[in-house]
């Protein structure tokens, strides 16, 4: 059971990276260049095809200009709550 939870969280982190990048209006190529990676290498991170290290997570958060916790716990419902309140 614990393994399934970790696997889900890992997959969710990869999805969150892509969502945050897209919402920030950044291209995969731009983020990859900022990380000194190839776009295909960064794409593998977004698709969850490679393990994400903590140092890489911190670097991605810095490029995306969000705290690392935002990548770990990103929730799109917050966006809708903010729009409803406006």
Buried (B, 14 or more C-beta within 10 A) or exposed (E): EEEEEEEEEEEBBBEBBBBBBEEEEBEBEBBBBBBEBEBEEBBBBBEBEBEBEEEBBEBBBEBBEBEBEBBEEBEEEEEEEEEEEE
